Amino acid sequence: MPQQQPLVTTTLGPVLGTWQDHSARFLGIPYAKPPVGDLRFAAPEAPESWIEPLDAGAYGPTAQRRTFGDGPTIIPEPSIPGEGVLNVNVFTPNPTPDAALPVLVWIHGGGFIAGSAASPWYDGTAFNRDGVVVVSLGYRIGIEGFLHLDGAPDNRGVLDWIAALRWVRDNIAAFGGDPAKVTIAGQSAGGGAVQTLMATPSAHDLFRGAISVSGAVMEPQSRADGVAVAELFTARTGVPATTAALRDLPDDEILRLQDLVMAPEPGAAALPGLLLAPFADGGLIPEQVPAAFRNGSATAAPLMLGATHHEFNAAAEFTMPDAPIEAARGMLGALGLAPEGIDAYLALHEGATPAQVMGQALTDSLFRASSVAIAEARAARGLPTWLYAFEWLSASPMFGGKAFHCVDLPFAFDLLAAEGAETATGPGAPQKLADAMHGAWVAFIRDLDPGAQWPRYTREHRDTMIWDTTPHTATDPLAAEREIWSTHRTPTA
């Protein structure tokens, strides 16, 4: 292992990293000024330059001040205090200029209100081993990133993603990456971020490929919906949705106000399910993301996408185990299915309890059906698209017997031994599956094609990769779900 600390010169100044497992890591590099004071709700601004080497040996501050929900998260997501949350982490096998390696830029999930780029699940060591540079980025979340405010630009979190991608464009060659070979990827809200960037014209020249893992976007997603959330914020908190009212509030108070606006309340069903998330502001994001894919205005860049079989099933099964069939019908109707679609969905899941139906419906509407809809829209235009379904069933005591939200990430990153991974997968997770998934990702990032073993998704064949103990492709395995959700659901965008 090299003994000398790796030193790279960026456009702003030199950064000093560390070596680990033949991977050079440069952590917490600022790509924008700390978003505090007058910059708290402003567009990101480039940092001041520096002369002495910046110590990049530890992760920088995170926008997350607390983890998602009340209990432990599936993904280990450290919250690191500090103001400079707009930072990137770079993992590279060859920190020398002009090595021209392909680049993966990772956007973390967390429902757009949580998450951390400092997770050990996003370590780039395995990708470095296979000749890929990895960049993970931090961005503003929650109120600071996504609430419509008078006196502030909309979609500040999206502006952060774009600023980080511009930093990659201008600097990644010094770390051994090729700025012309950037693939953006993310999971959950991060997958929604990928979809959003594909529908954001000013981002299109900053990447050449995309991977959306269990991607979720806010629906409905119009500017009017974003404004309605701001009005709800004021109604529930008594605080004006303005930069002047919020700029100087401490983090704890911002989080308290965030809890108030996000609290479930009867009568708010007409609002989007994700209250604090990117929305079509008519400028940066010209139109709602689902519509951009349907009408072809989203970028034609190669796309790999899909979801796990049981993403959010546990949410209903654990909280409403004794729900009656009327509750299942009510949820299916609330998710947009017409009466005949409700009947078809219940018939498809004959023998399941109402709670199981509700859990699967939540997963299908948010993740599986939306992924298929994007694949269908792109296939209609002949755009290079690869669809997958993650079907491997975890043996974890937490969610044993299910392919649940997040469990696919240790396989894709080839990090089955990472902190917390066995808690999610259970013992004996198949390395064969990790080899196959990770290999497909590496091939896609390198070649914009995951390989001959995984054909493109087309209207003629609808080939879909099934990620299971023995990975294989299947022809149109989601045909029934596609028919129900595309034929009997009212589009929201």
ROKE-428345 format. One record per residue (C-alpha): residue number from 0; x, y, z. Coordinates in steps of 0.1 Angstrom, whole numbers, plus 5000, padded with zeros to 4 digits. Each point is the difference from the previous one (the first is absolute). Example, Ala and Ser with C-alpha at 12.3 -4.5 7.8 and 13.67 -1.06 7.14 Angstrom:
! residues 2
PT | 0 | 5123 | 4955 | 5078 .
PT | 1 | 5014 | 5034 | 4993 .
END
This chain:
! residues 493
PT | 0 | 5000 | 5000 | 5000 .
PT | 1 | 5014 | 5035 | 4992 .
PT | 2 | 5014 | 5017 | 5030 .
PT | 3 | 4998 | 5036 | 4989 .
PT | 4 | 4967 | 5018 | 5004 .
PT | 5 | 4984 | 5008 | 4966 .
PT | 6 | 5000 | 5037 | 4991 .
PT | 7 | 4978 | 5014 | 4972 .
PT | 8 | 4997 | 5035 | 4988 .
PT | 9 | 4965 | 5012 | 4993 .
PT | 10 | 4989 | 5033 | 4984 .
PT | 11 | 4996 | 5014 | 5034 .
PT | 12 | 5031 | 4987 | 5017 .
PT | 13 | 5018 | 4968 | 5010 .
PT | 14 | 4983 | 4972 | 5020 .
PT | 15 | 5018 | 4973 | 5020 .
PT | 16 | 4984 | 4966 | 5002 .
PT | 17 | 5007 | 4966 | 5015 .
PT | 18 | 5006 | 4965 | 4987 .
PT | 19 | 4978 | 4971 | 5009 .
PT | 20 | 5000 | 4966 | 4983 .
PT | 21 | 5017 | 5013 | 4969 .
PT | 22 | 4974 | 5027 | 4998 .
PT | 23 | 5008 | 5037 | 5004 .
PT | 24 | 4972 | 5019 | 5018 .
PT | 25 | 4995 | 5037 | 5002 .
PT | 26 | 4971 | 5008 | 5024 .
PT | 27 | 4981 | 5031 | 5007 .
PT | 28 | 5013 | 5022 | 4972 .
PT | 29 | 4978 | 5031 | 4997 .
PT | 30 | 4983 | 5007 | 4967 .
PT | 31 | 4981 | 5030 | 5012 .
PT | 32 | 5001 | 5024 | 5029 .
PT | 33 | 4983 | 4990 | 5033 .
PT | 34 | 4962 | 5008 | 4996 .
PT | 35 | 4997 | 5021 | 5031 .
PT | 36 | 4989 | 5036 | 5006 .
PT | 37 | 4990 | 5017 | 4967 .
PT | 38 | 5010 | 4968 | 4981 .
PT | 39 | 4977 | 4977 | 5020 .
PT | 40 | 4973 | 5001 | 4974 .
PT | 41 | 5020 | 5014 | 4971 .
PT | 42 | 5014 | 4982 | 4969 .
PT | 43 | 5033 | 4983 | 5008 .
PT | 44 | 5031 | 5023 | 4996 .
PT | 45 | 5035 | 4988 | 4992 .
PT | 46 | 5023 | 4999 | 5030 .
PT | 47 | 5030 | 5022 | 5005 .
PT | 48 | 5032 | 4985 | 4988 .
PT | 49 | 5028 | 4989 | 5023 .
PT | 50 | 5038 | 4996 | 4998 .
PT | 51 | 5010 | 4975 | 5027 .
PT | 52 | 4989 | 4963 | 4994 .
PT | 53 | 4965 | 4994 | 5013 .
PT | 54 | 4998 | 4970 | 5024 .
PT | 55 | 4975 | 4977 | 4983 .
PT | 56 | 5005 | 4971 | 5023 .
PT | 57 | 4966 | 4999 | 5017 .
PT | 58 | 4964 | 5004 | 4988 .
PT | 59 | 4987 | 5036 | 5001 .
PT | 60 | 4968 | 5013 | 5016 .
PT | 61 | 4967 | 4986 | 4989 .
PT | 62 | 4967 | 5019 | 4994 .
PT | 63 | 4983 | 4972 | 5020 .
PT | 64 | 4998 | 5010 | 5037 .
PT | 65 | 4980 | 4970 | 5009 .
PT | 66 | 4993 | 4967 | 4984 .
PT | 67 | 4968 | 4991 | 4982 .
PT | 68 | 4971 | 4988 | 5023 .
PT | 69 | 5001 | 4991 | 5036 .
PT | 70 | 5020 | 4968 | 4999 .
PT | 71 | 5033 | 4988 | 4984 .
PT | 72 | 5002 | 5003 | 4962 .
PT | 73 | 5007 | 4971 | 4978 .
PT | 74 | 5030 | 5018 | 4985 .
PT | 75 | 5026 | 5013 | 5025 .
PT | 76 | 4997 | 5038 | 4996 .
PT | 77 | 5022 | 5020 | 5022 .
PT | 78 | 4991 | 5036 | 5008 .
PT | 79 | 5031 | 5022 | 5001 .
PT | 80 | 4997 | 5035 | 5015 .
PT | 81 | 5013 | 5031 | 4983 .
PT | 82 | 4990 | 5027 | 4975 .
PT | 83 | 5018 | 4989 | 4968 .
PT | 84 | 4975 | 4973 | 4990 .
PT | 85 | 5005 | 5007 | 4963 .
PT | 86 | 5029 | 4976 | 4995 .
PT | 87 | 5010 | 4970 | 4980 .
PT | 88 | 5020 | 4968 | 5007 .
PT | 89 | 5022 | 4986 | 4973 .
PT | 90 | 5013 | 4964 | 4999 .
PT | 91 | 5025 | 4992 | 4973 .
PT | 92 | 5025 | 4972 | 4991 .
PT | 93 | 5022 | 5023 | 4981 .
PT | 94 | 5002 | 5036 | 5013 .
PT | 95 | 5020 | 5013 | 4970 .
PT | 96 | 4990 | 5024 | 4973 .
PT | 97 | 4987 | 4985 | 4967 .
PT | 98 | 4995 | 4964 | 5011 .
PT | 99 | 4966 | 5005 | 4984 .
PT | 100 | 4981 | 4975 | 5020 .
PT | 101 | 4962 | 4999 | 4999 .
PT | 102 | 4982 | 5017 | 5029 .
PT | 103 | 4970 | 4991 | 5022 .
PT | 104 | 4984 | 5030 | 5018 .
PT | 105 | 4978 | 4988 | 5028 .
PT | 106 | 4970 | 5019 | 5015 .
PT | 107 | 4988 | 4986 | 5033 .
PT | 108 | 4964 | 4994 | 5009 .
PT | 109 | 4980 | 5008 | 5031 .
PT | 110 | 4966 | 5012 | 4988 .
PT | 111 | 5016 | 5034 | 4992 .
PT | 112 | 4999 | 5008 | 5037 .
PT | 113 | 5028 | 4978 | 5013 .
PT | 114 | 5030 | 4978 | 4988 .
PT | 115 | 5037 | 5003 | 5001 .
PT | 116 | 5028 | 4998 | 4974 .
PT | 117 | 5023 | 4988 | 5028 .
PT | 118 | 4983 | 4965 | 5001 .
PT | 119 | 5024 | 4971 | 4999 .
PT | 120 | 4976 | 4984 | 4975 .
PT | 121 | 5012 | 5027 | 4975 .
PT | 122 | 5037 | 4992 | 5003 .
PT | 123 | 5015 | 4999 | 4966 .
PT | 124 | 5027 | 4974 | 5006 .
PT | 125 | 4985 | 4972 | 4979 .
PT | 126 | 4993 | 5023 | 4971 .
PT | 127 | 5036 | 5013 | 5002 .
PT | 128 | 5012 | 4964 | 4999 .
PT | 129 | 4982 | 4997 | 4967 .
PT | 130 | 5012 | 5032 | 4985 .
PT | 131 | 4972 | 5024 | 5009 .
PT | 132 | 5004 | 5033 | 5018 .
PT | 133 | 4971 | 5007 | 5025 .
PT | 134 | 4988 | 5034 | 5012 .
PT | 135 | 4973 | 5003 | 5027 .
PT | 136 | 4985 | 5033 | 5008 .
PT | 137 | 4981 | 5018 | 5027 .
PT | 138 | 4971 | 5024 | 4993 .
PT | 139 | 4974 | 5021 | 5019 .
PT | 140 | 4970 | 4980 | 5011 .
PT | 141 | 4966 | 5007 | 5015 .
PT | 142 | 4989 | 5036 | 5004 .
PT | 143 | 5034 | 5013 | 4991 .
PT | 144 | 5002 | 4981 | 4968 .
PT | 145 | 4964 | 4998 | 4986 .
PT | 146 | 4974 | 5022 | 5017 .
PT | 147 | 4987 | 5027 | 4977 .
PT | 148 | 5009 | 5033 | 5017 .
PT | 149 | 4995 | 5036 | 4990 .
PT | 150 | 5034 | 5016 | 4995 .
PT | 151 | 5018 | 4967 | 4991 .
PT | 152 | 5005 | 4979 | 4968 .
PT | 153 | 4979 | 4969 | 4999 .
PT | 154 | 5016 | 4965 | 5000 .
PT | 155 | 5031 | 5010 | 5019 .
PT | 156 | 5009 | 4964 | 5005 .
PT | 157 | 4999 | 4995 | 4962 .
PT | 158 | 5023 | 5030 | 4996 .
PT | 159 | 5024 | 4983 | 5024 .
PT | 160 | 5000 | 4968 | 4979 .
PT | 161 | 5008 | 5021 | 4969 .
PT | 162 | 5027 | 5020 | 5018 .
PT | 163 | 5016 | 4967 | 5011 .
PT | 164 | 4999 | 4986 | 4965 .
PT | 165 | 5017 | 5031 | 4987 .
PT | 166 | 5027 | 4996 | 5026 .
PT | 167 | 5004 | 4964 | 4987 .
PT | 168 | 5002 | 5013 | 4964 .
PT | 169 | 5027 | 5026 | 5009 .
PT | 170 | 5020 | 4978 | 5025 .
PT | 171 | 4996 | 4963 | 4995 .
PT | 172 | 5028 | 4997 | 4974 .
PT | 173 | 5025 | 5009 | 5028 .
PT | 174 | 4988 | 4970 | 5020 .
PT | 175 | 5003 | 4976 | 4970 .
PT | 176 | 4965 | 5003 | 4987 .
PT | 177 | 4987 | 5009 | 4966 .
PT | 178 | 4975 | 5029 | 5001 .
PT | 179 | 4985 | 4987 | 4967 .
PT | 180 | 4992 | 4966 | 5016 .
PT | 181 | 4978 | 5009 | 5030 .
PT | 182 | 4970 | 4978 | 5010 .
PT | 183 | 4976 | 5014 | 5027 .
PT | 184 | 4984 | 4975 | 5023 .
PT | 185 | 4979 | 5000 | 5032 .
PT | 186 | 4976 | 4980 | 5021 .
PT | 187 | 4965 | 5008 | 5012 .
PT | 188 | 5000 | 5039 | 5002 .
PT | 189 | 5034 | 4997 | 4983 .
PT | 190 | 4984 | 4980 | 4972 .
PT | 191 | 4973 | 5027 | 4998 .
PT | 192 | 5029 | 5025 | 4998 .
PT | 193 | 5013 | 4982 | 4970 .
PT | 194 | 4966 | 5001 | 4983 .
PT | 195 | 4997 | 5037 | 5008 .
PT | 196 | 5034 | 5008 | 4986 .
PT | 197 | 4990 | 4981 | 4968 .
PT | 198 | 4971 | 5025 | 4998 .
PT | 199 | 5021 | 5030 | 5008 .
PT | 200 | 5015 | 5015 | 4967 .
PT | 201 | 5029 | 5019 | 5017 .
PT | 202 | 5013 | 4967 | 5014 .
PT | 203 | 5000 | 4980 | 4968 .
PT | 204 | 5035 | 5008 | 4989 .
PT | 205 | 5014 | 4990 | 5034 .
PT | 206 | 4995 | 4962 | 4997 .
PT | 207 | 4998 | 4974 | 4972 .
PT | 208 | 4982 | 4971 | 5018 .
PT | 209 | 4976 | 4995 | 5030 .
PT | 210 | 4990 | 4973 | 5025 .
PT | 211 | 4968 | 5005 | 5019 .
PT | 212 | 4997 | 4975 | 5029 .
PT | 213 | 4965 | 4999 | 5016 .
PT | 214 | 4995 | 5035 | 4988 .
PT | 215 | 4972 | 5021 | 5014 .
PT | 216 | 4989 | 5035 | 4991 .
PT | 217 | 4973 | 5023 | 5014 .
PT | 218 | 4966 | 4995 | 4984 .
PT | 219 | 4981 | 5022 | 4991 .
PT | 220 | 5030 | 5022 | 4993 .
PT | 221 | 4989 | 5033 | 4985 .
PT | 222 | 5010 | 5034 | 5011 .
PT | 223 | 4965 | 5004 | 5015 .
PT | 224 | 5007 | 4970 | 5021 .
PT | 225 | 5032 | 5014 | 5013 .
PT | 226 | 4983 | 5033 | 5008 .
PT | 227 | 4972 | 4980 | 5018 .
PT | 228 | 5026 | 4984 | 5022 .
PT | 229 | 5013 | 5034 | 5009 .
PT | 230 | 4965 | 5011 | 5009 .
PT | 231 | 4995 | 4969 | 5021 .
PT | 232 | 5033 | 5008 | 5018 .
PT | 233 | 4988 | 5035 | 5010 .
PT | 234 | 4965 | 4987 | 5010 .
PT | 235 | 5014 | 4973 | 5022 .
PT | 236 | 5029 | 5019 | 5015 .
PT | 237 | 4989 | 5036 | 5000 .
PT | 238 | 5033 | 5009 | 4985 .
PT | 239 | 5001 | 5018 | 4966 .
PT | 240 | 5017 | 4979 | 4972 .
PT | 241 | 5026 | 5027 | 4994 .
PT | 242 | 5038 | 5001 | 5002 .
PT | 243 | 4998 | 5029 | 5024 .
PT | 244 | 4979 | 4980 | 5025 .
PT | 245 | 5021 | 4968 | 4998 .
PT | 246 | 5036 | 5012 | 4993 .
PT | 247 | 5012 | 5003 | 5035 .
PT | 248 | 4981 | 4972 | 5017 .
PT | 249 | 5021 | 4973 | 5017 .
PT | 250 | 5000 | 4965 | 4986 .
PT | 251 | 4979 | 4986 | 5028 .
PT | 252 | 4972 | 5026 | 4993 .
PT | 253 | 5002 | 4993 | 4962 .
PT | 254 | 4995 | 4963 | 5008 .
PT | 255 | 4971 | 5007 | 5023 .
PT | 256 | 4983 | 5020 | 4973 .
PT | 257 | 5007 | 4972 | 4975 .
PT | 258 | 4983 | 4975 | 5023 .
PT | 259 | 4970 | 5022 | 5002 .
PT | 260 | 4996 | 5004 | 4963 .
PT | 261 | 5005 | 4963 | 4993 .
PT | 262 | 4977 | 4986 | 5027 .
PT | 263 | 4972 | 4979 | 4986 .
PT | 264 | 4967 | 5018 | 5000 .
PT | 265 | 4966 | 4991 | 4986 .
PT | 266 | 4990 | 5022 | 4971 .
PT | 267 | 5035 | 5004 | 4986 .
PT | 268 | 4998 | 4970 | 4976 .
PT | 269 | 4999 | 5023 | 4970 .
PT | 270 | 5036 | 5011 | 5007 .
PT | 271 | 5029 | 4980 | 4987 .
PT | 272 | 5013 | 4970 | 5020 .
PT | 273 | 5035 | 5015 | 5003 .
PT | 274 | 4994 | 5036 | 5013 .
PT | 275 | 5036 | 5011 | 5000 .
PT | 276 | 5015 | 4988 | 4967 .
PT | 277 | 5009 | 5013 | 4965 .
PT | 278 | 4970 | 5014 | 4981 .
PT | 279 | 4995 | 5015 | 4965 .
PT | 280 | 5006 | 5037 | 5006 .
PT | 281 | 4997 | 5008 | 4963 .
PT | 282 | 5036 | 5012 | 4998 .
PT | 283 | 5027 | 4978 | 5012 .
PT | 284 | 4977 | 4970 | 4997 .
PT | 285 | 4976 | 5010 | 4971 .
PT | 286 | 4974 | 4973 | 5005 .
PT | 287 | 4991 | 4971 | 5023 .
PT | 288 | 5025 | 4972 | 4998 .
PT | 289 | 4975 | 4972 | 4990 .
PT | 290 | 4987 | 5022 | 4972 .
PT | 291 | 5035 | 5007 | 4988 .
PT | 292 | 5006 | 4963 | 4995 .
PT | 293 | 4967 | 4995 | 4984 .
PT | 294 | 5004 | 5028 | 4974 .
PT | 295 | 5037 | 4994 | 4993 .
PT | 296 | 5014 | 5033 | 5014 .
PT | 297 | 5021 | 4982 | 5026 .
PT | 298 | 5035 | 4992 | 4988 .
PT | 299 | 5005 | 4970 | 4978 .
PT | 300 | 5031 | 4989 | 5020 .
PT | 301 | 5003 | 4963 | 5006 .
PT | 302 | 4980 | 4990 | 5031 .
PT | 303 | 5000 | 4970 | 5023 .
PT | 304 | 4972 | 4998 | 5025 .
PT | 305 | 4978 | 4978 | 5022 .
PT | 306 | 4988 | 4992 | 5035 .
PT | 307 | 4999 | 4973 | 5026 .
PT | 308 | 4969 | 4978 | 5003 .
PT | 309 | 4990 | 5010 | 5035 .
PT | 310 | 5013 | 5036 | 5003 .
PT | 311 | 4975 | 5014 | 5025 .
PT | 312 | 4978 | 4970 | 5007 .
PT | 313 | 5009 | 4999 | 5036 .
PT | 314 | 4986 | 5035 | 5005 .
PT | 315 | 4964 | 4987 | 4997 .
PT | 316 | 5006 | 4965 | 5012 .
PT | 317 | 5015 | 5011 | 5033 .
PT | 318 | 4978 | 5030 | 5007 .
PT | 319 | 4966 | 4986 | 4989 .
PT | 320 | 5002 | 4962 | 5003 .
PT | 321 | 4963 | 4996 | 5006 .
PT | 322 | 4988 | 5025 | 4974 .
PT | 323 | 4966 | 4990 | 4983 .
PT | 324 | 4997 | 4995 | 4963 .
PT | 325 | 4982 | 5034 | 4998 .
PT | 326 | 5032 | 5017 | 5011 .
PT | 327 | 5019 | 4983 | 4972 .
PT | 328 | 4974 | 5011 | 4975 .
PT | 329 | 5002 | 5035 | 5014 .
PT | 330 | 5037 | 5002 | 4997 .
PT | 331 | 5000 | 4987 | 4964 .
PT | 332 | 4974 | 5027 | 4991 .
PT | 333 | 5021 | 5026 | 5017 .
PT | 334 | 5030 | 4989 | 4980 .
PT | 335 | 4980 | 5007 | 4968 .
PT | 336 | 4986 | 4967 | 4989 .
PT | 337 | 4965 | 5000 | 4985 .
PT | 338 | 4975 | 4974 | 5014 .
PT | 339 | 5008 | 4975 | 4973 .
PT | 340 | 5037 | 5004 | 5007 .
PT | 341 | 4994 | 4994 | 5037 .
PT | 342 | 4982 | 4968 | 4992 .
PT | 343 | 5028 | 4989 | 4977 .
PT | 344 | 5026 | 5008 | 5026 .
PT | 345 | 4982 | 4980 | 5027 .
PT | 346 | 4996 | 4971 | 4976 .
PT | 347 | 5037 | 5001 | 4993 .
PT | 348 | 5007 | 4997 | 5037 .
PT | 349 | 4973 | 4974 | 5008 .
PT | 350 | 5008 | 4983 | 5033 .
PT | 351 | 5020 | 5030 | 5014 .
PT | 352 | 4987 | 5018 | 5031 .
PT | 353 | 4987 | 5035 | 4996 .
PT | 354 | 5032 | 5013 | 5018 .
PT | 355 | 5022 | 4981 | 4975 .
PT | 356 | 4980 | 5014 | 4971 .
PT | 357 | 5004 | 5035 | 5014 .
PT | 358 | 5037 | 4995 | 5005 .
PT | 359 | 5005 | 4987 | 4965 .
PT | 360 | 4979 | 5028 | 4985 .
PT | 361 | 5021 | 5026 | 5017 .
PT | 362 | 5031 | 4984 | 4986 .
PT | 363 | 4986 | 4996 | 4965 .
PT | 364 | 4985 | 5035 | 4997 .
PT | 365 | 5032 | 5018 | 5013 .
PT | 366 | 5027 | 4979 | 4985 .
PT | 367 | 4993 | 4970 | 4978 .
PT | 368 | 4972 | 5014 | 4978 .
PT | 369 | 5018 | 5034 | 4997 .
PT | 370 | 5032 | 4983 | 4989 .
PT | 371 | 4981 | 4979 | 4974 .
PT | 372 | 4982 | 5032 | 4988 .
PT | 373 | 5033 | 5017 | 4994 .
PT | 374 | 5014 | 4969 | 4982 .
PT | 375 | 4968 | 4998 | 4978 .
PT | 376 | 5002 | 5037 | 4991 .
PT | 377 | 5037 | 4998 | 4990 .
PT | 378 | 4995 | 4967 | 4982 .
PT | 379 | 4974 | 5016 | 4979 .
PT | 380 | 5027 | 5024 | 4987 .
PT | 381 | 5027 | 4974 | 4997 .
PT | 382 | 5021 | 5014 | 5028 .
PT | 383 | 5026 | 4978 | 5016 .
PT | 384 | 4983 | 4987 | 5032 .
PT | 385 | 5006 | 4971 | 5023 .
PT | 386 | 4974 | 4989 | 5025 .
PT | 387 | 5006 | 4978 | 5030 .
PT | 388 | 4980 | 4984 | 5029 .
PT | 389 | 5018 | 4992 | 5032 .
PT | 390 | 4984 | 4968 | 5013 .
PT | 391 | 5026 | 4985 | 5024 .
PT | 392 | 4983 | 4994 | 5033 .
PT | 393 | 5019 | 5012 | 5031 .
PT | 394 | 5006 | 4977 | 5029 .
PT | 395 | 5002 | 5029 | 5024 .
PT | 396 | 4980 | 4997 | 5032 .
PT | 397 | 4988 | 5036 | 4993 .
PT | 398 | 4983 | 4993 | 4967 .
PT | 399 | 5007 | 4963 | 4994 .
PT | 400 | 4985 | 4985 | 4969 .
PT | 401 | 4997 | 5033 | 4981 .
PT | 402 | 5019 | 5020 | 4975 .
PT | 403 | 4996 | 5033 | 5018 .
PT | 404 | 5010 | 5036 | 4995 .
PT | 405 | 5038 | 5005 | 5001 .
PT | 406 | 5010 | 4963 | 5002 .
PT | 407 | 5014 | 5000 | 4964 .
PT | 408 | 5026 | 5027 | 5007 .
PT | 409 | 5027 | 4978 | 5016 .
PT | 410 | 4998 | 4977 | 4970 .
PT | 411 | 5003 | 5029 | 4974 .
PT | 412 | 5030 | 5015 | 5019 .
PT | 413 | 5015 | 4965 | 5007 .
PT | 414 | 5001 | 5009 | 5037 .
PT | 415 | 4984 | 4970 | 5017 .
PT | 416 | 5025 | 5003 | 5028 .
PT | 417 | 4993 | 5037 | 5006 .
PT | 418 | 4987 | 5013 | 5034 .
PT | 419 | 4963 | 4991 | 5003 .
PT | 420 | 4998 | 4980 | 4968 .
PT | 421 | 4995 | 4966 | 5016 .
PT | 422 | 4973 | 5015 | 5023 .
PT | 423 | 4981 | 5008 | 4968 .
PT | 424 | 5008 | 4969 | 4979 .
PT | 425 | 5002 | 4974 | 5028 .
PT | 426 | 5029 | 4975 | 5001 .
PT | 427 | 5013 | 4983 | 4968 .
PT | 428 | 4990 | 5026 | 4975 .
PT | 429 | 5011 | 4986 | 4966 .
PT | 430 | 5032 | 5015 | 4987 .
PT | 431 | 4990 | 4987 | 4966 .
PT | 432 | 4972 | 5025 | 4999 .
PT | 433 | 5023 | 5028 | 5011 .
PT | 434 | 5025 | 4990 | 4973 .
PT | 435 | 4973 | 5001 | 4973 .
PT | 436 | 4983 | 5032 | 5011 .
PT | 437 | 5032 | 5019 | 5006 .
PT | 438 | 5014 | 4987 | 4967 .
PT | 439 | 4970 | 5013 | 4981 .
PT | 440 | 5003 | 5034 | 5016 .
PT | 441 | 5038 | 5002 | 4992 .
PT | 442 | 4993 | 4990 | 4964 .
PT | 443 | 4972 | 5026 | 4997 .
PT | 444 | 5021 | 5028 | 5015 .
PT | 445 | 5029 | 4990 | 4977 .
PT | 446 | 4982 | 4992 | 4968 .
PT | 447 | 4965 | 5013 | 5004 .
PT | 448 | 4988 | 4964 | 4997 .
PT | 449 | 4998 | 4974 | 5028 .
PT | 450 | 5010 | 4972 | 4977 .
PT | 451 | 4986 | 4974 | 4976 .
PT | 452 | 4984 | 4980 | 5029 .
PT | 453 | 4975 | 5029 | 5005 .
PT | 454 | 4982 | 5011 | 4968 .
PT | 455 | 4984 | 5034 | 4997 .
PT | 456 | 4964 | 5005 | 5009 .
PT | 457 | 4979 | 5003 | 4968 .
PT | 458 | 4963 | 5001 | 4992 .
PT | 459 | 5006 | 4967 | 4981 .
PT | 460 | 5015 | 4980 | 5028 .
PT | 461 | 5000 | 5019 | 5033 .
PT | 462 | 5031 | 4981 | 5012 .
PT | 463 | 5005 | 5006 | 5037 .
PT | 464 | 5029 | 4989 | 5022 .
PT | 465 | 4990 | 4980 | 5030 .
PT | 466 | 5025 | 5005 | 5028 .
PT | 467 | 4998 | 4969 | 5020 .
PT | 468 | 5023 | 4972 | 5013 .
PT | 469 | 5004 | 4990 | 4964 .
PT | 470 | 4996 | 5032 | 4979 .
PT | 471 | 4981 | 4996 | 4968 .
PT | 472 | 4979 | 5019 | 4975 .
PT | 473 | 4963 | 4996 | 4996 .
PT | 474 | 4976 | 5012 | 4973 .
PT | 475 | 4975 | 5025 | 5013 .
PT | 476 | 4998 | 4986 | 5036 .
PT | 477 | 4980 | 5031 | 5012 .
PT | 478 | 4974 | 4997 | 4972 .
PT | 479 | 4970 | 4998 | 5025 .
PT | 480 | 5012 | 5029 | 5021 .
PT | 481 | 5007 | 5021 | 4968 .
PT | 482 | 4966 | 4993 | 4987 .
PT | 483 | 4982 | 5010 | 5032 .
PT | 484 | 5020 | 5031 | 5008 .
PT | 485 | 5002 | 5013 | 4965 .
PT | 486 | 4965 | 4993 | 4989 .
PT | 487 | 4979 | 5006 | 5031 .
PT | 488 | 5020 | 5028 | 5017 .
PT | 489 | 4994 | 5037 | 4996 .
PT | 490 | 5033 | 5018 | 4992 .
PT | 491 | 5009 | 5027 | 5025 .
PT | 492 | 5024 | 5018 | 4976 .
END
